[in-house]
């Protein structure tokens, strides 16, 4: 056992472990995470008098500190390969919302994540060469190799074509909302969604600055772009501008914001009843990742134009955007139209799992269920 522990503390290619070694590694990962699981659950209590969740010692987990400790215990390569960073961010998101089911959700997420680890032996075959292992994507590293990423993307895009053909044949109407902080990867993910789709049956909608008339008729602004029968519409930002960006940046009044928050659920419920499937994706990144991507944009000879004066403003608006974002999640995530958080610090993994989640929603002809399974730590459905 000592020999094995020494082995996993070295740089590790998980794909080359025997099944027994892999099982021992999983047990070690679970044992370390269980310590944090107990601490988190012990911290959560329900106050019967106030009918609210309260935290006894800490409001949220210190992800950087936990990762540092896990890197020492498990080795950074293990922490990276099992995407523990994304899993901890998912737990942090659940704690942030302070819902009545917080304790149950935390238990479920640990359980689902542990189960996913036991089924990752085939997924854990990523390293073909040291150069490929540290392949860069737009100036960033990914735990997925280029070859693995392209293989998985190909299979997913085949499924997306099957889905589109089914939507056209059945006359379904599908609206997919892409929201998130600037530089979170919304636009690049839409490109991968649509790369091989038939352009006759999808549209990408990215609206500019609203007119005065549109500001007064906010839902009407978007109703004319909703999908027709047999069509998918990808909204690169959406009506939810009024829930986060506009109030945070001072682009709407308090009255306009409140009107939106009070009316959006009933509006989306009408869409649902009229046959429109609305999928709401929020692409989540850390403050450090956003700052890195802004720096890369400014120095890129191909992407410098993507860094706008508005981007410079949002750097200082992180906390207020977080406040509005959490209010949006709490008020507008419903059982019929939930918010789905895509943890996209790793762009490759975020893109693939956003596509997998959309595929998982539909029961289309010829569906390959294995291709449609998303990583539990990357996708957070707020129900």
N, C-alpha and C positions, 0 to 999 in steps of 0.2 A: 504493500500500500504506500509506503514511504517513497518507493521508486516512482509510483504512479503520480503522487502529489508533486514530486520534483518535476516530473514530465509535463504536467499541465501548467506548471508555473513558467515553463519555457514558452517561446512562441509556438502556437499550436495550430496544426491543420486538423480540424475536427473531422473532416472527411476521411482521414486515414486511421481513425480510432477503430478498434474492434468493438463489437456490440457490448461486450462486458465493460470495456474502458469507457465507452460512451454512457452506459447506464450508471457507472460510478461517478462520472462527471455530472450527470443530471442530478443525482442525489446530493452532490456537493453544492450545486447551484441552489437547489431547493432548500437545503439546510441553512445556507447563508441568507436567503431571502426570507425564510420563515421568521428569523429574528426581527426583521423590519415589519413583517406582517403582524406579529404579535404586538409590537410597539404601536403601530398605527391603529389597530382595532381597540386596544386598551385606551387609546386617547379619545375615542369617539363615544359620546353618550347622548341619549335623547332626553330632553327636558320636558317632562309632562306638563308643567305649568305654562311654559311658553310655546309648547308644541313645535319646538325647533331642535335641530341638531347643534350640539355644542362640542368644542374641543377642549380638553382639560389642560394640556401642556403646550401643544404647538398647533398653529393654524394649518401648516402644510409641511411636507417633508423637504429636507434639504437634499436635493437630488445630487448636487456636486459632491457633497460630503459622502453620501452613500456610495456613489460611483467610485470615489477615491478608495474607500474601504474595500469595496468589492474587487477593484483592480488589484489591491494588495493580496486579498484572500484567494481570488480565482485566477488572476492574470488578465490583462487587458484584452487579449485576444478572445478569451471566453466571453467576457462581458460584451464585446463588440459583436461576436458571431451570434449570440443569443439575443441581441438587440435589447438588452436590459435597460438601456437609456430610455427607449420609447415606452417600455412597460412602466417604468417609474413615472414618466410624464403622464401616462394615462391615469395612474393612481392619483397623481397630483391634480389632474383635471377633475376627477370625481370629488376629491376633497374640497376643491375650490367652490363647487356648486352648493355644498351643504344641504343636500336634499335629505328627506326623511329616510330614504332607503340607502343612505351612504354606506352604512356598515355592511349591509347585505351585498351591495355592489362591490365593495372592496373584497369581500370573501369570494364572490363569484369570479372576479377578475384574476385573483391569485390562482384559484382552482383552474380556470380556463387556460391561463398561461402555463401552469405546470403541465397540464394535459398536452398542450401544443409542443412543449419541449420533448416529450416522449415520442412524438411523431415527426421529429425533425431530422432523423438520421439521414434520410435520403436528401433532405434539403441542405444538410450540412456537408456538401461535397463541393465547396466553392473554389478551392485554390488550385489553379493550374500552373501558375508561375508567380514568382514574387512581383514581377512587373505588372501582371494582370491583377494581382491582389490589390494593389494600390492604384488601380486605374482611377483617373480623375474624370469627373463629370462637371463641366463648366466651372472648373477651379476648385471642386470639392471632392473629397474622397467618399467612397461608398463601401459598405461591407459586401455588396454584391459585385462579382467580377463582371467585366463587360460581356463576356461570352454568356454567363449565366443570366444576366439581365436581358440580353437580346433573345435568348431561348425562351425565357418566361414571357417576355412581351409578345413574341410571335404567337405563342399558344393562346394568350389572352386576346390578342387582336383577331384571331380566327373565331373565338367565341363571340366577340363583339359583332362580327359580320353575321353570325348566326342570329344573334339577338336582333340586329337591325332588320334582317329579312323577316323575322317573326313579327316584329312591330309593324312593318309595312303590310304584311299579309293579314294580320289581325286588326289593323286599324287603331292600335294603341296610340296614346298621346303621352309623351315622356318629356318632362322638363327637369334638367339637372342643373342645380345651382352650385356655382363655385365661388366660395367666399374665403376670406382669410386675410391675414396681414399682407402688406406689400412685400414682395419677394418670396412668398410662401410656396410658389410653384403652381399657381392656378393655371396660368396660360400655357405653360409647358406641358401640363397634364392634359389639358384639352387637346393639344396637338397630337398627343399619343392616342387619345380616344378616337380622334377623327382621321388619323393617318391613312387608313385603308377603307373607311366607310364610303358608301355611295353618296356623293354630295347632293344628289337629288332629294334625299330623304333626311337630311339634318341641316340645322343652321346653328351658327355661333352668334350670339347676341352680346355685344359689348357697347352699351350706350354711353354717350358723352355727357356733358353738363346739361342738366335738365332746364327746360324753359320755365318761365314763371307759371305758365298754365299747367305744365307737368308737375311742378312742385305742389300745386293745389289739388291735383288729381293723381296722386302717387300710384295707386294700383292701376288706374287706367293707362298710365304710361307703359306698363308692362303687359297689360292684357292683350294688346294688339300683336305682341310677339310670342304669345303662347303657342304651343305645338298644335298643328293640324292632325287629323287622323293619319296614322302611319308615319309620324315624324318624331324625331328627337331634337330638342332645342337645348343647347349648352349656353347657360347664362354666365358669362365672364363678369362677375359681380352682378347684383340683382336688386330686387326691391329691398333687400336687407341692407343696402347702403344707408337707409334711413334709421336702421337700428344701431349701427356702430360708427361708420365713418362720418356721416353727416353730423350727428350730435357731438362726437368727439372733436371734430374740426370746426364746429360752429357754423356749419352750412345749412342748418335748419333750426327752427324755433323749438322751444320746449313743447309748445302746443302741437306742432307737427309731429314731433317725436312720440308724444303720448297718444295721439290719434292713431299713429301707425301701430304702436305696441298693443293698443286695445283692439285694433281691427284685423291684424294680420292672420290670426288663428282662424277666425270665421271666414276670411277670404280664401285661405288655403283649404279649408274644409269644403267650401263650395267647389273649388277646383277638383278636389278629390271626388266629390259626388257627381261631378260632370264628366268624370272619366280621365282626368289628367293625373298621371303619376308624377309627383314632385319628389325629387331626391335632393336633399340639402347637404352639401359637403363643405366643411370648414377645414382649411389646411392650416395646421398648427406648427409653428416654429418657435424656438427660443429667441430671447433678445440678442444673445451672442451670435446666433446664426443669421438673424436679420442684418445685424451690423456687418458681418462678414460678407454677405451677399451684396449689400449696398456698396461696400468697398470694391468688390470684384466688378460690379457694374460700372463704377466710375473709371476703373483702369482698363476695362475691356475695349479693344478697338471695334468690336462688333455690337456691344451692348451698352455703351456709354449713354445712349439716348434714352434708355429705360430708367435712368436715375433722374427723376423730375424734381422741380422745386417742392412739390407736395411730399416726396419721399424724405426730403430734408426736414420737413415739418414733423412727420410722424415719428421720427427717431425720439423726439422729446415727449411724445404722446403715448408711450407704451402703457403706462399705468391706467390712464383714463380710457384707452381703448380696451384694456383688460376688463375694466369695470362694466363698460357697455356690452362687451362680448358676453360676459357671464350673465348679465341681466337678460340678454337675448336668449341664451341657452335655457335659462330657467323659465322664461315666459313663453317662448315660442317653439319649444321642442314638444311635440305631441305624439301620441301613440300612432296616429295615422301618418304624420309627416315629421318624423324625428330629425334632429340634427345629428350628423355623423362627422365626428372629428377624425381627420386623417393626420397622424403625426408624421410630418414631412421634413424633419431635420435632414434625413437621408432622402434626397430627391428620387432616386431610383426606386427605393422601397415604397415611398409615398405614392408615386405614380402607379406602380403595379397594383398596390392594394386598394387604391381608389377605384381602379377599373374592376378588380375582383369583387369589390363590394357591390358595385352597380350590377354586375352579372348575377350576383347571388340573390338579388331582389326578384328576378323574373324566372318563371318556369317556361322557358322557350324550347322549341323543338331541337332535338339533338344535343342538348346541354351536356357538357363534360363537367361533372360536379367537382372533380379533383382540381381542375384549373381555376374554378371559381372560389376556392377556399382562401380567405384572407388571413393574414397574420393577426392574431387576437390582440397583440400589444400595439399594433399600428392603427387599428380601426376601433373607434369608441362610439358606439351608438347610444345616444342619450335618451333612454326610455325610462 
